[in-house]
Amino acid sequence: MTLLEQINDLIWGLPLIVLLMGTHIYFTCKLRFPQRNLFRAIRLSLFSQKEDGQNLSPFSALSTTLAATLGTGNIIGVSTAVALGGPGAIFWCWITGILGMATAYSECYLSLLYRQKAKNGVYVGGPMYVLKNGLHNNILGGFYALCTLTAAFGVGCTTQANSVSGAASQSFGLSPHLVGIVLAIVTGAVILGGIKSIGRLCERTVPAITVLYLLGCLILLILYRDHLVTAIVWILKDALSFSGFAGGVAGAGIQRALRYGIARGLFTNEAGIGTSAIAAAASNTNDPKTQAYISMTAVFWDTVVMCLLTGLVIVCNMLGDPASTAAVAETDLTAAAFSHLPYVGDAFLTVSLCAFAVTTLIGWSYFGEKATEYLTGNRGIPFYKFFYVLMIYLGAIIPMHLVWECTDLINGLMALPNLVALWALRRQIKS
């Protein structure tokens, strides 16, 4: 654990933070602030063309991306960001989302530009194919695919299962072993149906789950309305003060706020990692700009909206009921806040977390499958699916802190080859 923390402190030091934020800012300027077309992009996603026989519709591709990104990062990830980086981490997480939309656009644009069609007529793409077909670098393409495969077992699998088992055990007294078995069975039943099965499930469930969770956040913010302005001021001061406002939660200054805010923002929206481009490549649209705009909205919903609302709820609760957060674990700040939700309380958060986690497990299974296909062809896919389902069970019973440190390590390693492709092929990206 100590070694992992030291490696992550090195990887997530100032150079990578500057590189990520610099990339976000560069593409925001180069593409003349594509975020200005956000509402047009949302309309495009709602009224996009239907899916064909082999590939997903643009909306199904977006839903698959959202399924993979909306999950514990928005709930547990924000909690750990505040606990370890102070309230200021919320600000940097939010900034990562605002600027990261341009990077997500660029990733998805390149993915459609350099994707290829498999023998069965299904499009495959993502940063590994951009590195292979755009930069003609099979070594970096293989490295990214290997990182994606590892991340599927870590970021997309064990973190979700671990968060669900912890919440279900705390709220309902369920055994982590039982939770792991049920999650494995449910997820396995869906991923055996392939990408069309995954896309249909995500298209039907993700919007409904998201609306319900946002409604819960808004109700809490109405209850905390007297503390809302103070919470915003605290977040801003902690984010921009080198000494930290009131020392933060863990004595965090601006460097800790930056480190955990950007790391958790990257974990949840994946702008800079490039995994959303894997789902975008499966779209049946032939226009890279259209799908890039549609896929860009995933970062908006994920980080700009959901992470911000979750963070505001946590900080408002810290102000309104400090006793409820005084002795809780770093992953339980969100639960402490949602315990004040009338009538449903902890059960609402647990059910929301479970629903998001299941969709994330399903969405990330597709990313890992495409990485396996890139590395081994179709030969390795059955073995991958078996081990993915097995890791869901194992993830439910291993220590949480270890899971999150491994997640940060994998995210940092995945970002590097993806950023190489973005910068090397930046002239190919059109607004």
VEXDREN-2710 file (C-alpha; in Angstrom, 1 decimal):
% VEXDREN-2710
k/r/px/py/pz
1/MET/0.0/0.0/0.0
2/THR/2.8/2.4/0.9
3/LEU/4.6/1.7/-2.4
4/LEU/1.3/2.2/-4.4
5/GLU/0.7/5.5/-2.7
6/GLN/4.3/6.7/-3.4
7/ILE/4.0/5.7/-7.1
8/ASN/0.6/7.5/-7.4
9/ASP/2.0/10.6/-5.8
10/LEU/4.8/10.5/-8.4
11/ILE/2.5/9.8/-11.4
12/TRP/-0.2/12.3/-10.2
13/GLY/2.4/14.9/-9.4
14/LEU/2.6/18.3/-11.1
15/PRO/3.8/17.1/-14.5
16/LEU/0.8/14.9/-15.3
17/ILE/-1.7/17.5/-13.8
18/VAL/-0.1/20.2/-16.0
19/LEU/-0.2/17.9/-19.0
20/LEU/-3.9/16.9/-18.5
21/MET/-5.1/20.5/-17.9
22/GLY/-2.9/21.8/-20.6
23/THR/-4.4/19.3/-23.1
24/HIS/-7.9/20.3/-22.0
25/ILE/-7.1/24.0/-22.4
26/TYR/-5.3/23.5/-25.7
27/PHE/-8.2/21.6/-27.4
28/THR/-10.8/24.0/-25.9
29/CYS/-8.9/26.9/-27.7
30/LYS/-8.0/24.9/-30.8
31/LEU/-11.6/23.9/-31.4
32/ARG/-12.9/27.3/-30.6
33/PHE/-14.7/26.3/-27.4
34/PRO/-16.8/23.3/-28.5
35/GLN/-18.6/23.5/-25.2
36/ARG/-20.6/26.4/-26.6
37/ASN/-22.5/23.8/-28.8
38/LEU/-23.5/21.7/-25.7
39/PHE/-27.2/22.1/-26.1
40/ARG/-27.0/21.4/-29.8
41/ALA/-25.1/18.3/-29.0
42/ILE/-27.7/17.2/-26.5
43/ARG/-30.4/17.6/-29.1
44/LEU/-28.3/15.6/-31.6
45/SER/-28.1/12.8/-29.0
46/LEU/-31.8/12.7/-28.4
47/PHE/-32.8/12.7/-32.1
48/SER/-30.0/10.7/-33.6
49/GLN/-30.4/7.9/-36.2
50/LYS/-31.5/4.4/-35.2
51/GLU/-29.1/1.5/-34.8
52/ASP/-28.5/-0.8/-37.7
53/GLY/-28.1/-4.6/-37.8
54/GLN/-24.6/-4.6/-36.4
55/ASN/-23.7/-1.3/-34.9
56/LEU/-25.2/1.0/-32.2
57/SER/-27.1/4.2/-32.8
58/PRO/-25.3/7.4/-31.6
59/PHE/-27.5/7.6/-28.6
60/SER/-26.9/4.0/-27.7
61/ALA/-23.1/4.6/-28.0
62/LEU/-23.5/7.6/-25.7
63/SER/-25.6/5.5/-23.2
64/THR/-22.9/2.9/-23.1
65/THR/-20.3/5.6/-22.4
66/LEU/-22.5/7.0/-19.6
67/ALA/-23.1/3.5/-18.2
68/ALA/-19.3/3.1/-17.9
69/THR/-18.7/6.6/-16.4
70/LEU/-21.7/7.2/-14.2
71/GLY/-21.1/5.1/-11.1
72/THR/-19.1/5.0/-8.0
73/GLY/-16.9/7.9/-9.2
74/ASN/-19.9/10.2/-8.9
75/ILE/-20.8/9.0/-5.4
76/ILE/-17.9/7.3/-3.6
77/GLY/-15.2/9.0/-5.7
78/VAL/-16.4/12.5/-4.8
79/SER/-16.5/11.5/-1.2
80/THR/-12.8/10.3/-1.2
81/ALA/-11.8/13.4/-3.2
82/VAL/-13.3/15.7/-0.5
83/ALA/-11.9/13.6/2.4
84/LEU/-8.3/13.4/0.9
85/GLY/-8.1/16.6/-1.0
86/GLY/-10.5/18.9/0.9
87/PRO/-13.6/20.7/-0.4
88/GLY/-11.5/22.4/-3.0
89/ALA/-11.1/19.1/-4.9
90/ILE/-14.7/19.6/-6.0
91/PHE/-13.8/22.7/-7.9
92/TRP/-10.9/21.1/-9.7
93/CYS/-13.0/18.1/-10.5
94/TRP/-15.6/20.4/-12.0
95/ILE/-13.0/22.3/-14.0
96/THR/-11.7/19.0/-15.3
97/GLY/-15.2/18.3/-16.6
98/ILE/-15.8/21.7/-18.2
99/LEU/-12.5/21.7/-20.1
100/GLY/-12.4/17.9/-20.5
101/MET/-15.4/18.1/-22.9
102/ALA/-13.1/19.4/-25.6
103/THR/-10.6/16.5/-25.0
104/ALA/-13.5/14.0/-25.1
105/TYR/-14.6/15.5/-28.4
106/SER/-11.1/15.1/-29.8
107/GLU/-10.7/11.5/-28.6
108/CYS/-14.0/10.4/-30.1
109/TYR/-13.3/12.3/-33.4
110/LEU/-10.0/10.5/-33.9
111/SER/-11.6/7.2/-32.9
112/LEU/-14.2/7.4/-35.7
113/LEU/-11.5/8.7/-38.1
114/TYR/-9.2/5.7/-37.6
115/ARG/-11.7/2.9/-36.7
116/GLN/-11.9/-0.2/-38.7
117/LYS/-14.7/-2.7/-39.5
118/ALA/-14.4/-6.3/-38.2
119/LYS/-15.2/-9.3/-40.3
120/ASN/-18.7/-9.4/-38.8
121/GLY/-19.5/-5.9/-40.0
122/VAL/-19.1/-4.3/-36.5
123/TYR/-17.0/-1.2/-36.2
124/VAL/-14.1/-1.3/-33.7
125/GLY/-12.0/1.6/-32.5
126/GLY/-10.6/3.6/-29.6
127/PRO/-7.1/5.0/-28.8
128/MET/-5.4/1.6/-29.5
129/TYR/-6.7/1.8/-33.1
130/VAL/-5.8/5.5/-33.3
131/LEU/-2.2/4.6/-32.2
132/LYS/-2.1/1.7/-34.7
133/ASN/-3.8/3.2/-37.8
134/GLY/-3.0/6.9/-37.2
135/LEU/0.5/6.8/-35.7
136/HIS/1.4/3.3/-37.1
137/ASN/2.7/2.4/-33.7
138/ASN/1.6/-1.1/-32.7
139/ILE/3.6/-1.1/-29.5
140/LEU/1.8/1.9/-28.0
141/GLY/-1.5/0.5/-29.3
142/GLY/-0.8/-2.8/-27.6
143/PHE/0.3/-1.0/-24.4
144/TYR/-3.0/1.0/-24.3
145/ALA/-5.1/-2.1/-25.0
146/LEU/-3.3/-3.9/-22.1
147/CYS/-3.9/-0.9/-19.8
148/THR/-7.6/-0.9/-20.9
149/LEU/-7.8/-4.6/-20.1
150/THR/-6.2/-4.1/-16.7
151/ALA/-8.5/-1.2/-16.1
152/ALA/-11.6/-3.2/-16.9
153/PHE/-10.7/-5.5/-14.0
154/GLY/-9.8/-2.6/-11.8
155/VAL/-11.6/0.7/-12.6
156/GLY/-14.6/-0.9/-14.2
157/CYS/-15.0/-4.0/-12.1
158/THR/-13.5/-4.1/-8.6
159/THR/-14.3/-0.5/-7.6
160/GLN/-17.9/-1.0/-8.5
161/ALA/-18.3/-4.3/-6.8
162/ASN/-16.5/-3.1/-3.7
163/SER/-18.6/0.0/-3.4
164/VAL/-21.8/-2.0/-3.8
165/SER/-20.8/-4.6/-1.3
166/GLY/-19.8/-2.0/1.3
167/ALA/-23.0/0.0/0.9
168/ALA/-25.3/-3.1/0.9
169/SER/-23.5/-4.4/4.0
170/GLN/-23.8/-1.2/5.9
171/SER/-27.4/-0.4/4.9
172/PHE/-29.0/-3.9/4.8
173/GLY/-26.5/-6.1/6.6
174/LEU/-25.9/-8.3/3.5
175/SER/-22.8/-10.4/3.2
176/PRO/-20.2/-9.1/0.7
177/HIS/-19.9/-12.7/-0.6
178/LEU/-23.6/-12.8/-1.4
179/VAL/-23.5/-9.3/-3.0
180/GLY/-20.5/-10.4/-5.1
181/ILE/-22.3/-13.5/-6.3
182/VAL/-25.5/-11.7/-7.3
183/LEU/-23.6/-8.9/-9.1
184/ALA/-21.6/-11.5/-11.0
185/ILE/-24.7/-13.4/-12.1
186/VAL/-26.6/-10.3/-13.2
187/THR/-23.7/-8.8/-15.1
188/GLY/-22.7/-12.1/-16.7
189/ALA/-26.2/-12.6/-18.1
190/VAL/-26.1/-9.2/-19.9
191/ILE/-22.5/-9.3/-21.3
192/LEU/-23.0/-12.7/-22.9
193/GLY/-25.5/-11.0/-25.2
194/GLY/-22.9/-8.8/-26.8
195/ILE/-22.8/-5.1/-27.6
196/LYS/-26.4/-4.9/-28.9
197/SER/-27.6/-6.3/-25.6
198/ILE/-25.4/-3.9/-23.6
199/GLY/-26.5/-0.9/-25.7
200/ARG/-30.2/-1.7/-25.3
201/LEU/-30.0/-2.1/-21.6
202/CYS/-27.9/1.1/-21.1
203/GLU/-30.2/3.1/-23.3
204/ARG/-33.3/2.1/-21.2
205/THR/-31.8/2.2/-17.7
206/VAL/-29.1/4.9/-17.5
207/PRO/-31.4/8.0/-18.1
208/ALA/-33.9/6.8/-15.5
209/ILE/-31.3/6.1/-12.8
210/THR/-29.6/9.4/-13.5
211/VAL/-32.8/11.5/-13.1
212/LEU/-33.7/9.8/-9.8
213/TYR/-30.3/10.4/-8.3
214/LEU/-30.3/14.0/-9.4
215/LEU/-33.7/14.5/-7.9
216/GLY/-32.4/13.2/-4.6
217/CYS/-29.5/15.6/-4.7
218/LEU/-31.8/18.6/-5.5
219/ILE/-34.1/17.7/-2.6
220/LEU/-31.1/17.7/-0.2
221/LEU/-29.8/21.0/-1.5
222/ILE/-33.3/22.5/-0.9
223/LEU/-33.1/21.2/2.7
224/TYR/-29.5/22.6/3.0
225/ARG/-30.3/25.9/1.2
226/ASP/-29.2/28.0/4.2
227/HIS/-25.7/26.5/3.9
228/LEU/-25.4/26.5/0.1
229/VAL/-23.7/29.9/-0.4
230/THR/-21.3/29.2/2.4
231/ALA/-20.5/25.8/0.9
232/ILE/-19.7/27.3/-2.5
233/VAL/-17.4/30.0/-0.8
234/TRP/-15.6/27.2/1.2
235/ILE/-15.0/25.2/-2.0
236/LEU/-13.6/28.1/-3.9
237/LYS/-11.3/29.3/-1.1
238/ASP/-10.0/25.8/-0.4
239/ALA/-9.4/25.3/-4.2
240/LEU/-7.5/28.5/-4.6
241/SER/-5.7/28.9/-1.3
242/PHE/-2.1/27.5/-0.9
243/SER/-2.6/27.0/2.8
244/GLY/-6.1/25.5/2.6
245/PHE/-9.3/27.1/4.0
246/ALA/-9.5/26.0/7.7
247/GLY/-7.0/23.4/6.8
248/GLY/-9.4/21.4/4.7
249/VAL/-10.7/18.0/5.8
250/ALA/-7.2/16.4/5.8
251/GLY/-5.1/19.6/6.0
252/ALA/-5.2/19.8/2.2
253/GLY/-3.7/22.7/0.4
254/ILE/-4.0/23.5/-3.3
255/GLN/-1.7/20.7/-4.4
256/ARG/-3.8/18.0/-2.6
257/ALA/-7.0/19.6/-4.0
258/LEU/-5.6/19.5/-7.5
259/ARG/-4.3/16.0/-7.2
260/TYR/-7.5/14.4/-5.9
261/GLY/-9.9/16.7/-7.8
262/ILE/-8.3/16.0/-11.1
263/ALA/-7.6/12.3/-10.4
264/ARG/-11.3/11.7/-9.4
265/GLY/-12.6/13.9/-12.2
266/LEU/-10.5/11.8/-14.7
267/PHE/-11.7/8.6/-13.0
268/THR/-15.4/9.5/-13.4
269/ASN/-15.5/11.3/-16.8
270/GLU/-12.4/9.5/-18.4
271/ALA/-11.6/12.6/-20.5
272/GLY/-7.9/12.1/-21.2
273/ILE/-8.0/8.4/-20.8
274/GLY/-9.9/7.8/-24.1
275/THR/-12.2/4.9/-23.1
276/SER/-15.3/6.8/-24.2
277/ALA/-13.9/6.7/-27.7
278/ILE/-14.2/2.9/-27.7
279/ALA/-17.9/3.1/-27.4
280/ALA/-18.1/6.1/-29.8
281/ALA/-16.4/3.9/-32.5
282/ALA/-19.3/1.4/-32.4
283/SER/-21.7/4.1/-33.6
284/ASN/-23.3/3.7/-37.0
285/THR/-22.8/7.3/-37.9
286/ASN/-20.2/8.2/-40.6
287/ASP/-19.7/11.7/-39.5
288/PRO/-16.9/12.0/-36.8
289/LYS/-18.0/15.5/-35.8
290/THR/-21.6/14.4/-35.0
291/GLN/-20.6/11.5/-32.8
292/ALA/-17.8/13.5/-31.2
293/TYR/-20.3/16.2/-30.2
294/ILE/-22.8/13.6/-28.9
295/SER/-20.1/11.7/-26.9
296/MET/-18.8/15.0/-25.5
297/THR/-22.1/15.4/-23.5
298/ALA/-21.2/12.4/-21.4
299/VAL/-18.5/14.5/-19.6
300/PHE/-21.1/17.2/-19.0
301/TRP/-23.7/14.9/-17.4
302/ASP/-21.1/12.9/-15.5
303/THR/-18.8/15.6/-14.0
304/VAL/-20.3/19.1/-14.6
305/VAL/-23.7/18.0/-13.3
306/MET/-23.5/14.9/-11.1
307/CYS/-20.2/15.3/-9.4
308/LEU/-20.9/18.9/-8.7
309/LEU/-24.3/18.2/-7.1
310/THR/-22.8/15.3/-5.1
311/GLY/-20.0/17.5/-3.9
312/LEU/-22.3/20.4/-2.9
313/VAL/-24.5/17.9/-0.9
314/ILE/-21.4/16.6/0.9
315/VAL/-20.0/20.1/1.8
316/CYS/-23.5/21.4/2.8
317/ASN/-23.8/18.4/5.2
318/MET/-20.4/19.1/6.6
319/LEU/-21.5/22.6/7.5
320/GLY/-25.1/21.7/8.6
321/ASP/-24.3/18.6/10.5
322/PRO/-20.6/18.3/11.2
323/ALA/-21.1/15.6/13.8
324/SER/-22.3/13.2/11.1
325/THR/-19.0/13.5/9.3
326/ALA/-16.6/13.8/12.2
327/ALA/-15.7/10.1/12.5
328/VAL/-16.9/8.5/9.2
329/ALA/-14.5/6.8/6.7
330/GLU/-13.4/8.7/3.7
331/THR/-15.8/6.8/1.5
332/ASP/-18.9/7.5/3.7
333/LEU/-19.2/11.3/3.4
334/THR/-21.9/10.9/0.7
335/ALA/-23.8/8.4/2.9
336/ALA/-23.7/10.7/5.8
337/ALA/-25.3/13.5/3.7
338/PHE/-27.9/11.2/2.1
339/SER/-28.9/9.9/5.5
340/HIS/-30.9/13.2/5.9
341/LEU/-33.0/12.5/2.8
342/PRO/-36.6/12.3/4.1
343/TYR/-38.2/8.8/4.4
344/VAL/-35.7/6.9/2.3
345/GLY/-32.3/8.1/3.6
346/ASP/-29.5/5.5/3.3
347/ALA/-31.6/3.1/1.3
348/PHE/-32.0/5.6/-1.5
349/LEU/-28.2/6.0/-1.9
350/THR/-27.6/2.3/-1.6
351/VAL/-30.1/1.5/-4.3
352/SER/-28.7/4.3/-6.5
353/LEU/-25.2/3.1/-6.0
354/CYS/-26.1/-0.5/-6.9
355/ALA/-27.9/0.6/-10.0
356/PHE/-25.1/2.8/-11.2
357/ALA/-22.5/0.1/-10.4
358/VAL/-24.3/-2.6/-12.4
359/THR/-24.5/-0.4/-15.5
360/THR/-20.8/0.6/-15.0
361/LEU/-19.8/-3.1/-14.7
362/ILE/-21.7/-3.8/-18.0
363/GLY/-20.3/-0.7/-19.8
364/TRP/-16.7/-1.4/-18.8
365/SER/-17.0/-5.1/-19.8
366/TYR/-17.4/-3.9/-23.4
367/PHE/-14.2/-1.7/-23.1
368/GLY/-12.3/-4.7/-21.8
369/GLU/-13.7/-7.0/-24.5
370/LYS/-12.6/-4.6/-27.3
371/ALA/-9.1/-4.5/-25.7
372/THR/-9.0/-8.3/-25.6
373/GLU/-10.1/-8.5/-29.2
374/TYR/-7.3/-6.1/-30.2
375/LEU/-4.7/-8.1/-28.3
376/THR/-5.8/-11.7/-29.1
377/GLY/-8.6/-11.5/-31.7
378/ASN/-11.8/-13.3/-30.8
379/ARG/-9.9/-16.2/-29.3
380/GLY/-9.5/-14.5/-25.9
381/ILE/-13.0/-13.1/-25.5
382/PRO/-14.6/-16.1/-23.7
383/PHE/-11.7/-16.3/-21.3
384/TYR/-11.9/-12.5/-20.7
385/LYS/-15.7/-12.7/-19.9
386/PHE/-15.1/-15.6/-17.5
387/PHE/-12.4/-13.7/-15.5
388/TYR/-14.3/-10.5/-15.6
389/VAL/-17.3/-12.1/-13.9
390/LEU/-14.9/-13.7/-11.4
391/MET/-13.3/-10.4/-10.6
392/ILE/-16.7/-8.9/-9.8
393/TYR/-17.0/-11.4/-6.9
394/LEU/-13.4/-10.8/-5.8
395/GLY/-13.8/-7.1/-5.9
396/ALA/-16.7/-7.3/-3.5
397/ILE/-14.6/-8.7/-0.7
398/ILE/-11.2/-6.9/-1.0
399/PRO/-10.2/-3.7/0.9
400/MET/-11.5/-0.5/-0.6
401/HIS/-8.4/1.7/-0.1
402/LEU/-6.3/-0.7/-2.1
403/VAL/-8.9/-0.7/-4.9
404/TRP/-8.8/3.1/-5.2
405/GLU/-5.0/3.4/-5.2
406/CYS/-4.8/0.8/-7.9
407/THR/-7.5/2.7/-9.9
408/ASP/-5.4/5.9/-9.7
409/LEU/-2.3/4.0/-10.9
410/ILE/-4.1/2.4/-13.9
411/ASN/-5.8/5.7/-14.9
412/GLY/-2.4/7.5/-14.9
413/LEU/-0.8/4.8/-17.1
414/MET/-3.7/4.8/-19.6
415/ALA/-3.7/8.6/-20.0
416/LEU/-0.1/8.7/-21.3
417/PRO/-0.4/6.9/-24.6
418/ASN/-3.8/8.4/-25.3
419/LEU/-2.4/11.9/-24.8
420/VAL/0.5/11.0/-27.1
421/ALA/-2.0/10.2/-29.9
422/LEU/-4.0/13.4/-29.2
423/TRP/-1.0/15.7/-29.5
424/ALA/0.6/13.8/-32.5
425/LEU/-2.7/13.9/-34.5
426/ARG/-4.1/17.2/-33.3
427/ARG/-4.1/18.6/-36.8
428/GLN/-6.5/15.9/-37.9
429/ILE/-9.2/17.0/-35.5
430/LYS/-11.8/19.5/-36.9
431/SER/-14.3/21.5/-35.1
END
